[in-house]
Amino acid sequence: MKEKNIENKEKEKRRRDRVDLIRSAFVFVGCYLALLVVVFFMILISDYPAWQDYFTKHTTELISLVVSLFFLAGLVFLYYLFEDRAALVKPKNVILVYTLLIVSLIISYVFGEFIHIYSRPVAVFALLALFLINRRHALFLNFVFCFMMFVIDLFTDIVPTMDINSEIYSTFLLSFIGGSVAIFLGERVKTRGGLLLTGIFIAMPIALLVLLFNLPSIGDWIDYISSAGFRIMSCIVSSILALALLPLFEWSFNRLTVFRLRELTSTDAELLVNLKAKAPGTFNHSLIVAQLAESCAVAIGENAELARTAAYYHDVGKLKQPECFTENQTDYNVHDEITPELSADIIRSHTKDGYELLMEKHLPKAIADVALEHHGTLPIKYFYDKAIRYSGDADLKDFSYLGPIPQSKIAAIVMISDATEAATRAMPDRSPEKVEKVCRSIIEERMDLGQFEECDITMRELTVIKQTLVEALSGVHHHRVKYPAIQFNRDRTVTKSEEQDG
């Protein structure tokens, strides 16, 4: 029965993926048509008021342009179809990629048309793709973008002063190299200020290449300085534009960048301020879970910034009724006065409440999903046992979280980190052996209950997570020696001496 249910779920998932893929194909056609409209507007503006004559005299070139752009745009679609099909089934991802291409083409056209051909921001697209998508995709997309600019320059007179034998080809080469260098340099950037400095470093190889291109006419220093100056400026402007546009794309497409993740974990973040004020116990618990989740993500090669941020917000749903959770209670426990069924309902509702609160505050869905999934469909043991003792019988479904089970490795990491931190906090003996036993028990129980069936996490990764947690928790809850509590008076004479925990 269980195997049949799994098979039916897989069939339904494949059916939904096919429908989404067809929808994405229609979105691709719409994006391609939008790209053509933008290019034709570029031609219209450049050749106004004689644009009708231009379209009549250059029919062959325009057909070549339309076909070339179709193949280049289609190449992006095929790349995602074979390399990242999961991203392609979400039409919003398709719109993001082509919006980046179109916006970057418009920026390059504006700078080339109204300032100088060499002032085109050579790396703005590469930097945006790097931070909004990822490095591997950014490298390929940068190649496609540079070719799009090349065919537009080749088959149109958007920049009529360009020399087809030199400037078009050198512009293509410099744009490709500048964008590629930007991707590799920008990968390690963690702050918006660091992004600005990246433009300066991109300019160094570009200036060298401009020097090499101008060697045959090196006697004309004015021409070289002019060319190099515009190229260097274009690199710096690329960083400035990327910095300015990133927040817009982050908000429009609800994308996670390293900059946004760091802002979300700032002590000034609204929800974290509320959590600290209204549920201090939950806040402190979340801080430790965030450290553990980050360490585990690093150990298995997942996004450490995302793991830390998701852990910060995983229990934010407890803000709705903070006094109902043990870590925020003092002497009074509300659960002593209500039924186990109602207690379980309050406890399990914090996952759904957290998801809704995070979506309401427009936080990235990836973080909200972790808040919803970090307890999966696990039973709430304490209140189930309490119900059994009270009535002798209870339905386990009434005392289980509603799910879904973790859909990502980050959600699985937070699930394990959350449980092991809570379990080891209550342990009198926190030796590595005892911590290892608890971690192993927690992971094995969740495996038995099928909590990791939909997140593609491997046994090897679970073993690495367990070892990482043992090392980290042994450090967090390490044994402290007893220090003598000595008090001195003004004469520096001991007035009191007794041992206390350090």
N, C-alpha and C positions, 0 to 999 in steps of 0.2 A: 504493500500500500504506500509506504513511504517512498519507495523507488518510483512508483507511478506518479506520485505527486511531484517529485523532483523533475521527472521527464515532462510532465505537463507544464511546469513552470518554465523549463528550458524552451519548449515549443512556443509558449506565449511570448517569451522574451525575444526569440528569433523573429516572430511575427511582428512584434512592435519595432524591432530594429529595422526590418525591411520597410515598414511604413515610414519610419523616420528617415531612412536612407533615400526613399523616393521624394520625401518632402525636402530633404537637403539638396537633391538634384534640381528641384524646381527653384530653390533658393539660389543655387549656383547660376542658373540661367538668368534670374533676375539681377544678380550681382554683375554678371558679364555684360548685360545690357546697360546697367548703370555705368560700368567702366567705359563702354563705347560712347555713351552720352557725354561723359566728362571729357574724353579725348576730342570729340567733335566740337565741344565748346571751346577747348583750347585752340583748335584750328580756327574756329570762327573769330575768336578774340584776336588772334595773331594776324589774320588776314582781313579783318574788317576794314573797309566795307566791300572788299572784292572777294568775299568768301564764296559766293556762288560760282564765280569764274574758277576759283581754286578747285572746287569740288568737280567741276566739269573737266578741267585740264588734267587732273591727277587721279582719275578714276582707277587706273591700274594700281597705283601706289596705295590708294585707300583700301582697295580690295585686299591687297597683300597685308596691310595693317590689320584689317578686321580678322583675317584668317590667322595671322600670327598671334594676335592677342587672344583669340579663341583657344588656340593650342596651348599657349602659356597659362591662361586661366584654367583650362581643362587639366593641364599637368598638375596644378595644385590640387584639384579635386581627386585625381587619380593617386597622387602621392598619399593623401590622407586615407583614401579607400584601402590601400595596401599596407600603409605604415601605422595608421592610427584610426582604425575604423570606428572605435568607440567615440572619438571626438567628432567624427563626421556625422554620426547619427543625430547629433544635436544641432539643429539649424542655426542656433545662436552662435556656435563656434564658426560655422561657415561665414556668417555675416561679419563676424569679427575679423577674420583673415582678409576678406575682400575689402572691408572698410579700411583696414590698415593700408592695403595696396593703393586704393583710390585716394585716400587722404595724402599719402606720401607722394603719389604722382602729382597731385595738385600743388603741394608744397614745392616740389622740385620745379614744376612749371613756373610758378610765381617767381621764384628766385632767379631762374634762368632767363625768363622773359623780361623782368623789370629791373634786375640788378646786373647780373653777369652770369654767363653759362657756367663759369667755374665756381660760382657761389652756391650752387645747388647743395643742399645739406646731404652729404654722401652717406651718412650713417643713421639718419633719423628713423628710417624704416627698420633697420637692423636692431637698433636699441629698443624700439617699441615692441617688436616681435619677440625679442629676447625676454623682456620682463613680463609681457602679457601672455606669452605662450611657453616656449622653452628653447634651450640652446639648439637642440638637434633640428627642430622645425625651423627655427630662425635662420640657420645656415642655408637650408634649401630655399626658403622663401626669399631670402636676400638675393640669391642667385636669380630667381624668377623675376623679382622686382627690377634688378639691373637690366635684364634682358628686355623687360617691358619698356623701360626708358630708352634702351638702345633701338628697338624697332620703331618707337614713336619718333625718335630723332632721325632715323634712317628713312622712313617713309613719309615724313611730313616736313613742312617748313616752319615748324613752331619756333625754332631758333634759326632764322635764315642765314645768319652770319657764320654758322658752324661749317668747318671744312670737313667734308665727308671722309677725306683721306687721313685725317689726324685727330681732330677734336672729338668726333663722335666715338672713335674707338678708344682714345685715351680716357674720355669721360666714363665710358663703360668699365674699363679696367680699374680706374681709380675708385669708382663707386663700389665695385665688387670687393676690392681689397680693403677699402676703408670700412665698409660694412662688416666684413669678416673679422677684421681686427677689433672692431667695436664689440662684436659678440663675445670674443674670447676675453677681452679686457673687462667688459661689463659684467661678466658672469660672477665675478668676485665682489662687485659693488654691493654694499649693504645699506648705504645712506643716499639721500637725494643730493647731498653735497658732493659725495664721491662720484655721482653721475656727471656732475659738471666738470670735474677734473678729468674724467675719461676723454672728453673732447680734446683736451690738450695732448694727451698721449696718442690719440688717433692721428693727430696732425703730424706727428714726427715721421712715420713711414710715408705719409702722403707727400710731405715736403721733399723727402728724398726721391720719391718717384718722379715728382715734377722736375726736379733737377736733372734726372736721367733723361726724361723726355725732351728737355731743352738743351742737352749737350751739343747737338748739331749746330744750334744757333746760340751758343753760350755767350757770344760776344754781346748780344742784346740783353744786358743786365736789367734794363727797365722792364722789358717784356717778362723776363723770368721772375723778377720781384713781384710784378703785378699778378702773374699766374699763381705763384706760390702764396701770395697774400690772400687771394680769394679762396684758394684751396684750404689754407689753414683756418680762415674764417668759417668756411663751410663746416669743418669738423667741430669747431666750438659751438656754432649755431645748431648743429645736430643735437648736441647734448642739451642745449637750452630748450629747444623745441620738444625733445623727448620728455624732459622734466615738466614742461608746461602741459603736454598732452596726456601724460600718463594718468593723472587724477581723473581726467574726463573719461578715458577709456575704462579705468577701474570702476567708476561709478556707473557708466552706461551699460557695461557688460558684467558688472559685479565680479570682476576678476581679482584674483589674489596675486599681489606682487610682494616682493620682500619688503618694500617700503610700507605697504599697507599693513602687512602682518606686524611689523614693528610698531606701527602707530596703534594697532589694536591692542597690543600688550603694554602700551604705555600706562603709567600710573594715573594719567589724566583721562583715560578712556571712560566714557560715561557708565557703562554697565559694571566695569570693575570697581569704580568709585562707589556705586550703589551696593555692590556685593560686599565690599570691605566695611561699609557703614552698617548695613542691615543684617549681614550674615558673615561675621568675621571668622567664625569657625570654618565655614565652607570656603571662604576666600583663602585662608591659610592652607587648607587641604588642597585647593586647586593649584597653589603655588608649588607645592611639593610634587603633585602629579605632573605639572608642566615640566619640571626638571627631569623627572623620570621618563616621561614620554619623549622629550627631546633627546635624551641619551639613547633610548631604544631606537628612535628613528635614525639617528646617526649610525648606529651599529648595523642596521640592515639596509642602509642606503636610501631611506625615505626622506621626504622633505621635513627637516628638523624644525624650521620656522613654523610651518603649518601645524606640526604635532604640538609644539609648545603653545601656539595660539589656541588651537582647539581644546587643549587641556585647561587653559585659563577659563574658557567659557563653557566647559562641559556640564557644570552643575548650576549654571546661571538660572535655571528654572526654579531653583529653591528660593529665589527672591520672592516668589508669590506667597509662600508660607514658611519663612525661614525658621520659625520657632518649632516646627514639626520635625526638624532633623536634629539628630543627637549632637552633632558637632557645634550647634548653635544654642543648645539648651544649658541651663544652669541647674537649679534645684527642681524646677517644675517640668514634668513631661506630659504633654497633652495626650499622648497615647494611652496613659493610664486610665483615662476617662471615656475612651471611645472603643468601639468594637474593632477586632482585628481586621475585619473586612474593610471598614472605613479607613483604618490606618494604612493598609496596603494600597488602597486607592489613592490616598494622599501622596504616599511615597513614590509610587510608580508614575504619577502624573507629572513629576518634575522634568521628565525627559521631553514630553510633549509641550509642556509650558516653556521649557528652554528653547525648543525649536521655534515655537511661535513668537517668542520674545525676540530672538535673534533675527528672524525674518522681518518682523515689524520694524526693527531698528536698522534694517537694510545691511546686515552683516552678510558676508559671503555664505552661500548655501553649503559649501563644503564644511564650514564650521558648525552651522546649524544641524547638518546631518549627523555629525559626531555627537552633538548633544542629544539627539533623538535615538541614536543607535548604541550608545556606550554601555547600556545594560541589556541590549538585545531582548531576548525573551526569557531571561533568567528568572527563577523563582525568588520571591522575597521570603527567605527562610524563617526569619525571626517571627513574623506575623502568621505565617503558615503553621509553624510549630505552636504558636500561642492559640490559634483557632482550634487545632487538634486537641490541645489540652483542655480548652473550654467546652467544646461540643463533641469531641470524639470523631468528628468527620469534617472534611473540607475539600473543596474542589481546587486543585492546584492552579488551574487557569485563573481563578479569582485572585490568586496570590502571585501572579507572574507579571513581569513587564510586558508591554504590548508590542515591543519591537519597533522597527525591523531589526534583524541581526546586523552586525557590522557589514557594510558594503565596501569598505576600503581598509587597507592595512593601517592607516592612521587611526581609524575608529577602533580597530582591534587592539592597537597599542594602548590607546587611552582606556579601553575597557580593562585590560590587564593591569595597567599602572594604577588605575583607580582602585581596583579591588585589593591589590597587594599593598598599597600604601595604607589603606584602611585596616587591613588585617594585621600588618606588622606593627602599626601604631599601638595596638592593644596588647602586644606580646611583651611579657616581662623579660624574656631572654631573646635578644635580637642578634644572636651569633649568626655568622654566615650559614652554618649548617641548618639552623632553625628557619632562617629566612628562605633558604633554598627549598626547604620542604614545603613551606607555605606557597611559594611561587609555583612550584611544580604542581601542587594540589589544585591551585586556582586555574592554571592553564589546562590541566587534564580534565577538570570538571567542565570547563567551557567547550572543550573538544567533544566530550561525551554528549553534551547537550546541543551540539551542532551549531555553535555560535560563530564558527569561522568558515562555514561552508560557502559563503558568497563573497569572500574578500580576497581570495587567491593567496593567502598567506601560507608559507610552507613550514614543514616540521623543522627544517634547519633554522628558519627565521624565528620560530617560536623558541627554539633552544637558545639562540643568540639573545633574544629578548629576556629570557629567564636569567641567563648569566649576567646580563647588564643590570637587571633589577636587583639581583643579589648583591652585586658590587655597590650599586648606588644606595640601596636601602641600608646596607651594613654601615655605609658612611653617614647617612642621614641620622640613623638611630644608633650610633656607635656608643659603646660603654664609656661613661665619664667617671674619672677618678674623684674621690672625695677630697675636697680641700678644707683646711682648717679655717673656721670662721673666726678670725681674730679682729678684735676691736681695740683701738688705741685711744688714750685720752690726750690732752694737750701736751703732757710731758712725755708723750710717746711711750707710755707704759701700758702693757697689755691689761685690759680690764675684763675681757671675756674671750674664751677660747673653746670652740667645739667644732666638730666636723659637720660639713654640709656637702651636698652634691654640687659639683662644679658645673 
